[in-house]
Structures are given as C-alpha cells and as structure tokens.
Amino acid sequence: MNVLVIEDNESVCSMIDMFFSKEGIKGTYIHDGLEGLNTFKSGEWDLVIIDWMLPSMDGVMICRKIREEGYSVPIIMLTAKDTESDQVLGLEMGADDYVTKPFSPLALMARIKAISRRMQSNDLVKVDKGMLQTKHFKISKDTREVFLDDQQVLNLTPKEFELLYYFAQHPKQVFTREQLLERVWGYQFYGDERTVDVHIKRLRKKIGTDSQPFFHTVWGVGYKFDEVVQGNEN
C-alpha cells in the first residue's frame, strides 16, 4: 500500500512509520495541511490518513476538498476531539473511519489492514459479467461503478460503495450496527455505532428520496435494504 499521512506531530509520524516498515507499507509524511492537499493531488494513493488539527488547513477541510473533487480514496481521520458531534462532522465530510488520539498503533494497523483486505478481495458475488443487479441498481465491484435507474452515481465514498454493495447482496435482511461494523468495516469497532448511522444517512441523502430511502430503519435492531416504496409494502 502507498499511504499519505498528513500529520504535524513528528513523533506520531515516527511511530506510524515504524509500524508501516514492519508491514511493508510505504508512507509519505507531510506536516502541513495545504502542502498535504497538494501532495495528495500530485500522487496516487491507496489510503490517506489525516490529522484533524493542522497548520494552514485543517483535516476536515482537506477531507471535504478531496471528496468535492471526486476522489474516492479511503480516508482515516486522526483526531484528539472525542465528542460525538466532532466525530460525526468528520464522517459527514467524507472520512471512512477515524481514530481518536491517543491511539494504539495496533488499532490503527487493524483499520489499515481491513481496508487492504477489502481492496484485494475478490470473493463478493458477481452477477451478469461482474455487475450486481437489483430492481433499481446496477453495481460493479470491478469498476466500482453504481447506476441507479441507469443513471450513474458519481459521488459515493469507498465506504458508502461497500455498504451499498453489501446491502444489495442481502435485500430485506436486517443487520444490527455491530454486524455491519464487523462485515463492512472488517473489524471490531468497540461499540462505536455512530459510524454506521452517519454512513446510512449519507447514502439516503445521495441515492434515496423521502418515499424511497432504500435503507430502512428497523427500530431496536438496525437497518435493512429494501427497494419498496414506503406506504406500498405489497
């Protein structure tokens, strides 16, 4: 993996680099926000790790600009902000995951390895020459393209794509938040279920409508994917 780390604390960078070296991961370390964004645009990256608080441009703004310009690279936010509103803000700006400081390098590596496994995985169902089809969707795992009623959806983040793909494989099946964290994120999330809620909210906003949200809340349990129009359950 080729990973860009935008983090102004050199001690944190050194610690990350030590673990990267053990895992054979190539890391590029930038200590300034604006420089980090420019470095991102000038290279090709498998993953970006961004600190929240940075000189010249904060991590949330970098994340937002990366998504606004259409990049789908996975993003992990590093943040000393541990309030729910701060964490939700980072996710809503397009981060796929976050790690709260002070953090265990092993926990960070677990998240990176989960992303690496998903990038290399070829075990998802393939239908119609690699295209998974439902009533309204055509989803290609190989090209990571999504079509809703034959119109291409262009603004999904990697995690949003993976969540949609997983749900589309299991229509009408109800999943708890814990199950989704384990099966889509690929590791235990230690009870931090807000992440699922934020990603479901973003998917509803991007591909759903009030009458047809696609992602339905099953109160007291979790979520299910159903293409039925609300109010027309037959």
C-alpha positions as CSV (number, residue, x, y, z in Angstrom):
1,M,0.0,0.0,0.0
2,N,1.0,3.6,-0.7
3,V,-0.2,5.7,2.2
4,L,-0.2,9.5,2.5
5,V,-0.1,10.7,6.2
6,I,-0.9,14.4,6.8
7,E,0.1,14.8,10.5
8,D,2.0,17.7,12.0
9,N,3.3,15.7,15.1
10,E,6.6,14.2,14.0
11,S,6.6,11.8,16.9
12,V,3.3,10.4,15.8
13,C,4.6,10.1,12.3
14,S,7.7,8.3,13.5
15,M,5.6,5.8,15.4
16,I,3.4,5.2,12.4
17,D,6.4,4.8,10.2
18,M,7.9,2.2,12.5
19,F,4.7,0.0,12.2
20,F,4.5,0.7,8.4
21,S,8.0,-0.6,8.0
22,K,7.1,-3.8,9.7
23,E,4.1,-4.3,7.5
24,G,5.8,-3.3,4.2
25,I,3.6,-0.2,3.8
26,K,5.1,2.8,2.0
27,G,4.3,6.0,3.9
28,T,4.7,9.6,2.8
29,Y,4.6,12.1,5.7
30,I,3.5,15.8,5.3
31,H,3.3,18.1,8.3
32,D,1.2,21.0,6.8
33,G,-2.4,20.9,5.7
34,L,-2.2,22.8,2.5
35,E,1.0,21.1,1.5
36,G,-0.7,17.8,2.3
37,L,-3.6,18.5,0.0
38,N,-1.2,19.5,-2.8
39,T,0.8,16.4,-2.3
40,F,-2.3,14.3,-2.4
41,K,-3.3,15.8,-5.8
42,S,0.2,15.2,-7.2
43,G,0.3,11.4,-6.5
44,E,-1.6,8.2,-6.4
45,W,-2.6,6.8,-3.0
46,D,-4.2,3.7,-1.7
47,L,-5.1,5.4,1.6
48,V,-4.9,8.9,3.2
49,I,-4.5,9.4,7.0
50,I,-5.3,13.0,8.0
51,D,-4.9,14.7,11.4
52,W,-7.8,16.9,12.4
53,M,-5.7,19.9,13.6
54,L,-3.1,21.0,11.1
55,P,-1.4,24.3,10.2
56,S,-2.7,26.2,7.2
57,M,-5.7,23.9,6.6
58,D,-7.4,21.6,9.0
59,G,-8.1,17.9,8.3
60,V,-11.8,18.3,7.9
61,M,-11.4,20.8,5.1
62,I,-8.8,18.6,3.4
63,C,-11.2,15.7,3.6
64,R,-14.1,17.8,2.2
65,K,-12.0,19.1,-0.7
66,I,-10.8,15.6,-1.6
67,R,-14.5,14.4,-1.8
68,E,-15.7,17.5,-3.6
69,E,-13.2,17.0,-6.3
70,G,-14.4,13.4,-6.8
71,Y,-11.6,11.4,-5.3
72,S,-12.7,8.1,-3.8
73,V,-9.6,7.1,-1.9
74,P,-10.2,5.7,1.6
75,I,-9.6,8.3,4.4
76,I,-8.9,7.8,8.0
77,M,-9.1,10.8,10.3
78,L,-6.9,11.2,13.4
79,T,-8.5,13.4,16.0
80,A,-8.0,14.4,19.6
81,K,-11.6,15.6,19.5
82,D,-13.7,12.9,21.1
83,T,-17.1,14.4,21.3
84,E,-19.8,12.8,19.2
85,S,-20.5,16.0,17.2
86,D,-16.8,16.3,16.1
87,Q,-16.6,12.7,15.1
88,V,-19.9,12.8,13.1
89,L,-18.6,16.0,11.4
90,G,-15.5,14.2,10.2
91,L,-17.6,11.3,8.8
92,E,-20.1,13.7,7.1
93,M,-17.2,15.4,5.4
94,G,-16.3,12.1,3.7
95,A,-14.0,10.3,6.1
96,D,-14.4,6.5,6.0
97,D,-13.1,6.0,9.5
98,Y,-11.5,7.8,12.4
99,V,-9.1,7.0,15.3
100,T,-9.2,9.1,18.5
101,K,-5.9,10.3,20.0
102,P,-4.1,9.0,21.9
103,F,-4.4,5.8,19.9
104,S,-2.8,2.4,19.8
105,P,-0.7,1.8,16.7
106,L,-2.1,-1.7,16.6
107,A,-5.7,-0.3,16.4
108,L,-4.7,1.9,13.5
109,M,-3.0,-1.0,11.8
110,A,-6.1,-3.1,12.2
111,R,-8.1,-0.5,10.3
112,I,-5.5,-0.2,7.6
113,K,-5.3,-4.0,7.2
114,A,-9.1,-4.1,7.0
115,I,-9.0,-1.6,4.1
116,S,-6.2,-3.6,2.4
117,R,-8.2,-6.8,2.6
118,R,-11.2,-5.1,1.0
119,M,-9.1,-3.7,-1.8
120,Q,-7.7,-7.1,-2.6
121,S,-10.9,-9.1,-2.0
122,N,-12.4,-10.9,-5.0
123,D,-14.9,-13.0,-3.1
124,L,-18.0,-10.9,-3.5
125,V,-20.8,-12.2,-5.7
126,K,-20.5,-11.3,-9.3
127,V,-23.7,-11.3,-11.5
128,D,-24.1,-10.6,-15.2
129,K,-20.4,-10.2,-16.1
130,G,-19.4,-8.7,-12.8
131,M,-22.5,-6.5,-12.4
132,L,-24.7,-7.0,-9.4
133,Q,-28.2,-6.0,-10.4
134,T,-31.3,-5.3,-8.3
135,K,-34.6,-3.7,-9.3
136,H,-33.1,-0.2,-9.4
137,F,-29.4,-0.6,-9.1
138,K,-26.5,-2.0,-11.2
139,I,-23.3,-2.2,-9.1
140,S,-19.9,-3.2,-10.5
141,K,-17.4,-4.4,-7.9
142,D,-14.7,-4.5,-10.5
143,T,-15.1,-0.9,-11.7
144,R,-16.8,0.4,-8.5
145,E,-19.5,2.0,-10.6
146,V,-23.0,2.4,-9.4
147,F,-26.1,3.0,-11.6
148,L,-29.4,4.0,-10.2
149,D,-32.2,3.5,-12.7
150,D,-29.5,3.6,-15.4
151,Q,-28.1,7.0,-14.2
152,Q,-24.6,6.8,-12.9
153,V,-24.0,7.8,-9.2
154,L,-20.7,9.6,-9.1
155,N,-20.2,10.9,-5.5
156,L,-20.0,7.8,-3.3
157,T,-17.1,7.4,-1.0
158,P,-15.3,3.9,-0.8
159,K,-17.2,3.1,2.4
160,E,-20.5,4.2,1.0
161,F,-19.9,2.0,-2.0
162,E,-19.0,-1.0,0.1
163,L,-22.0,-0.5,2.4
164,L,-24.4,-0.2,-0.6
165,Y,-22.9,-3.3,-2.2
166,Y,-23.2,-5.4,0.9
167,F,-26.8,-4.4,1.5
168,A,-27.7,-5.0,-2.2
169,Q,-26.3,-8.6,-1.8
170,H,-28.7,-9.2,1.1
171,P,-32.0,-7.5,0.2
172,K,-34.6,-7.2,3.1
173,Q,-32.2,-8.8,5.5
174,V,-32.0,-6.9,8.8
175,F,-28.5,-6.2,10.2
176,T,-27.5,-4.8,13.5
177,R,-25.0,-2.0,13.7
178,E,-22.5,-4.4,15.2
179,Q,-22.9,-6.8,12.3
180,L,-22.3,-4.0,9.8
181,L,-19.2,-2.8,11.5
182,E,-17.8,-6.2,11.5
183,R,-18.7,-7.2,8.0
184,V,-18.3,-4.0,6.1
185,W,-15.6,-2.2,8.1
186,G,-13.9,-5.6,8.6
187,Y,-13.0,-5.4,12.3
188,Q,-14.5,-4.7,15.7
189,F,-15.3,-1.1,16.2
190,Y,-15.6,-1.3,20.0
191,G,-19.2,-0.2,20.2
192,D,-18.8,3.0,18.2
193,E,-22.1,2.6,16.3
194,R,-22.4,6.3,15.2
195,T,-20.3,5.5,12.2
196,V,-23.0,3.2,10.7
197,D,-25.7,5.8,11.3
198,V,-23.7,8.6,9.6
199,H,-23.0,6.4,6.5
200,I,-26.6,5.3,6.2
201,K,-27.6,9.0,6.5
202,R,-25.2,10.0,3.7
203,L,-26.4,7.2,1.5
204,R,-30.0,8.1,1.9
205,K,-29.2,11.7,1.0
206,K,-27.2,10.7,-2.1
207,I,-29.4,8.0,-3.6
208,G,-32.7,8.0,-1.7
209,T,-35.9,10.0,-1.5
210,D,-38.4,10.6,1.2
211,S,-40.7,8.0,-0.3
212,Q,-37.9,5.6,-1.3
213,P,-35.0,5.8,1.0
214,F,-33.7,2.3,0.1
215,F,-32.2,2.0,3.6
216,H,-34.9,1.4,6.2
217,T,-34.5,1.7,10.0
218,V,-35.7,-1.3,11.9
219,W,-36.3,0.2,15.3
220,G,-34.5,-1.5,18.1
221,V,-32.5,-3.7,15.8
222,G,-30.7,-1.9,12.9
223,Y,-31.1,-1.4,9.2
224,K,-32.3,-3.3,6.1
225,F,-32.1,-2.6,2.3
226,D,-35.4,-2.7,0.6
227,E,-36.4,-1.1,-2.7
228,V,-40.1,-1.0,-1.9
229,V,-41.7,2.5,-1.9
230,Q,-42.8,3.5,1.6
231,G,-46.5,3.1,2.0
232,N,-46.6,0.4,-0.6
233,E,-45.4,-2.7,1.1
234,N,-47.2,-5.1,-1.2
